[in-house]
Structures are given as structure tokens and as C-alpha cells.
Amino acid sequence: MALPSVQKIGAGTYNTVTGGILVAPLGTTLPTTAAAAPDAAFKALGYVSEDGIEPQGERSVNAIKDWNADDIAQLQTGHSVRYGFTLYAAWDADVLKEIYGESNVVVTAPTASTGTLIKVTENGKVLPLRSWIIDMADGGRKHRIVLPNAKISEVTQRPHVAGELNGFQVVIDAFKDATGQKAYHYLDDGVFAP
């Protein structure tokens, strides 16, 4: 029996090449490895807080008991795939379009007298399903989570105060794709064959 190896452990920091969290319209070609360049339609959503990505999915079961109060079966009653994170790029039009809806964000190019202007309207329209990528790296190791069919289900805006960055605490929920999968995890240990 082999002993545990430090080569099989790692941390999940954002992938500096791709930007960490990316999003694209449904139907965009999805990557199928941890290292392949994502389709150009994927937009990086900027800095994520030091808390990183929090998996919040769960599997729930209902224990069935017999007359003697012994568990005799467990029936699955639910399964979810969801991730929480905080986006700091509160002045980024791509982030704002994900938070408020694309049609609710209007960007005007800079002029000689103004910078880039962004107008955001809030109206409570349901946010669309999108394809998401969470890209992580640890040294030469890579871990990519692809959510082909997911949407923002919760948004909490961070407070506007002098000592903290603005941003959005976001939760995304994944739904089954056409093949019945909610998420794909692609890992590359970074150890190449001789």
C-alpha cells in the first residue's frame, strides 16, 4: 500500500492566465481540459476576494426507519451544485452586466471631457442562464470547473465605506445540461511523462 503523497494535495488560487472566473452565453464552446484556452466569448470577471471560491452544493437524503427506529434506507431528496464568491471589479461593465442583466447596463465611451460612463438600471428582471468557468492553479497544477448551464441566484452588494472595496457577493447555481451533467471538473497534476 502506498503512503500518502504531498504530490496529491494542493491549494486553489486563481489562474492568472485566464482570470479565475469567466462567463459566456449559453451555447459557447466549452473547454474539455484544465489547460485549453477558453473560447474568446468567455469574459473574465476580475478580482475575487481572498476568501476564494466557496463550494456550497449539497446532497440531502431522507433516512427511512423501521418499527424499531433503525435506519433501513436512505432516499436522496436533493442535490445541488453551487458556488459562492465575491467579485471586486465593481466598476467593470462585464461584472455589472452579470449582476444587473446585460440590457440594464449601458456603457458610453470616454470623451475629451468624461471618462467611460456606465449607467445601470435595476428592475428585478430574472438573470439568464450562462456558461461559467472557475479556473484555479497551484504551481504547475490546474483545476477547472465548467458549469455549462448556471445562473446567478443570489447577489449581496458590499457596503460603500472608505476602508473596504466595493463588490458583489455572488452565488451561482448549476443546472443539468443536455447530457444530464451539472458540472465538469478537469484536473491536471502538471507532471509530464519523461
N, C-alpha and C positions, 0 to 999 in steps of 0.2 A: 504494500500500500504506500503510495507516495505521500510525503509530508506536504503541508500547506506551503504555498509559494507566494512570495511578495510580487511575483510577476502577474498574479491573477487579481491584484487589488488596484484600485485607482480612485481618483477624485473626479468630479465632474465640473470642470471650469469651461467657460465658453470658448468656442473655436474662433480664434482671432481671424482666420481666413474668411469664414462665411459670416460671422457676426453673431452667432448664438441662436437667435430666434428669428425665423424667416416665415413669411406668409405669402400666399399666392391664390389666385382664383381657382375654384374647383375646375378640374379637368386639365390643370397644368401637369406636364410630365413629371413624375415623382422619381427621386433618386432611389436606387436599389442597393447601394453600398454605403459604407460610412465615409468614404473619401471622394466619391464622384462629385463633380461640381454641380450644384443645383441649377435647374433651369433658370434662365435670365428673368423670368416672370416673378421669381421669389424676391421679395423685398426684405432686407434686414431691418429690424425694429430697434436698433441702437442698444444703448447700455441697459443691462439688467442689474438689479441691486445685488449687493454682496450675499443676500440670502439665497441667491441662485434660483433653481427650478425646484418646486416642491410637488412631488407626485401626490395627488390627493384621491386617486381612484380607489375603489374598494370592491370587495366581493362579499356579499352577505348571504347567509344561509339561515334556514329555519330548522331548528332541531325538533324532530318528532320523537315523542316519548311514548313508551308503552304504559300499561296499567301500573307497573312498578316504578315509574318515573325514571326509567333508564332510557338514554338516547338509543334509538334503534335506526334512525336515518337522519340525514341532513339534506334538505332540499334547497338548492340555490334559489334565492329570491331576487338577486340583483347583482349586476356587475357594471362598473363604470371605469372609464379611463379619463382622467382629468389632471391638469397641471396648473399650478399657481406660480406667479412670478410678478415682480414689479418692474415696469418699464420706466426708465428715467427720461427718455427723449420726448419730453412734453411739448417741445417746440418743433417737432418733426411732423411734417404733413402726413407721411405714411403711417406713423403711430396714431395721429389724430383720426385718420380715416378708418382705422381699425376700431378705435374706441367709440366714435360717434356715427360711423357709417360714411361710406365714400361720398354719397350725394350731399352730405351735411358739412363738407369741408371744401371751401373754395380758396384756392391759392392764387395770389396776384404777384407777378414777377416784380423784382425791385426796379425802382426808377432812380432818377437823379436826386429825388427828394425823400424817398422812403425805402426802407428795406423790403424784403419779401413780406407781403401781407397775407395773413391767414384768417379767414372768417369761419367760425364754427357755429353751427346751429344745433340745438338739442331739441329733439321731438319724440324720442321714445320709440322710433321705428325699430323693428326687430333686426338685429345684425345678421348678416348672411353666413352661410356655411363657407368655409375656406379650407385650403390645404396648408398645413403648418409643418415646419421642421424645427426641431430643437437639436442644435449641434453642440457637442461637447468634446473636449480633448483633455488629455493628461499626458504630457510628454509626447511620445510617439503614438499613444493610444487614441482611438477615436470612438465616440459613441453618438450615433444619430438616431433620433426618434422621429418617425414620419407619421403624421396624423393626416390621412388623406381627406377626411370629412369631419371637420371640427369647427366649433364656433365659440366666440366669447360668450360666457354665460353670466359672469359677474365682473363688475368694474367698481373699484373704490378709488376715488381721486385722493392723492396725498394732500395734506394741508399746505397752504401757501404761507410759509413762515421763513424768516431770514436765515435760520440755522439749518434748514433741510432742503433737499432738492424736491422740486415738483415731480410728479409722476403719477402712474396709474398702477394700482394693484389689480391684477387681471387673473381670472380663472378661465381656462378653456376646457370644454368638454368634447370628447371624440365620439363619433357615431360610426356604425358599421359602414364599410364601403361596399361596392358591388360584389365583392367576394366574401363578405361577412366579417372582415377584419376591422378592428378599431384603431390599431397602432402597429407599426413595424419598427423593431429595434435592430439596428445594424451596428455591429461592433467590429473593430479592427484592432488587434493587440499590438500592431506596429512591429512585430518580429517577423522579419523576412526570411525566406528559405535561403540556405547557403548556395 
